[in-house]
């Protein structure tokens, strides 16, 4: 049953929530500029790898753990796991904007943290199923990157939404596994995505911050 808590979380993770997610491409700008991502198939493959082997899985586990507490230590860990300066910037700036807006809406005093930890700390009192929180977070993450692909590959709106729809089973699976995953399952193996983020730092012309 859809509850007020579900609606609150959906609002927090929607594109309209002012975290500035539109300003961050997670290295995708470099992949589009170099032709690695050039159509729907290559964007879908890139997103699947990022979700399965990169920041998607890592954020899902951090978020799951943050729902249980210990957020200060988790935030330190999340910062240490950032593979480059731009990824650290992305997580910190979005997390700070997220906490600031939630504080303004709720009167809480959440500190600025890396985004998945900030979301977990904010969402804990909502008492939602852990799997639901993780799935909505990953859906928002993937949706932002699909929007970037729609505008800059470019792709049509329908084609872009088809990519996001196709990722739904993977998002559901990752959320299910991360909901019960211990902290020692953290880790990534998305080296091409990490290298793209590093190379983005040196691009002469950039639209996105990362």
Secondary structure, DSSP 4 states (H G I P E B T S, - for coil): ---HHHHHHHHHTSTTSSS-GGG--TTHHHHHHTTSS-SHHHHHHHHHHHHHHSHHHHHHHHHHHHTTS-HHHHHHHHHHH-SSHHHHHHHHHHHHHHHHHHHHHH---PPP--HHHHHHHHHGGG---HHHHHHHHHHHHHHHHHHHHHHHTT--HHHHHHHHHHTHHHHHHHHHHHTT--GGG-----HHHHHHHHHHTT-SS-SS--
